Amino acid sequence: MSRYNAKIEIFAKEKTKSIFDSIQIDNKFSAETPTKTTISFDKKITILIDAQELSHLRANLNSTLRLVQTSNDSIESVKI
């Protein structure tokens, strides 16, 4: 059986740690999914996603990237 995986690296300057904190909490408490998602932080955010099916990988990528975008937008909206 095929395995699919993706690696995403994100660097958002001074917002990177805040974005990481936001998406890490969601990943930690998300319901069981058919994908394995690992999120780490070391000056940049690294997201690793493994799945048995390509459609599951795509769905998780879409959700994760949407969370990153939403976190970034929220931080930008309160910037003074």
PyMOL commands that set and color helices and strands:
alter all, ss='L'
color gray80, all
select helices_A, chain A and resi 13-28+54-77
alter helices_A, ss='H'
color red, helices_A
select strands_A, chain A and resi 4-10+35-41+45-51
alter strands_A, ss='S'
color yellow, strands_A
deselect
rebuild
show_as cartoon
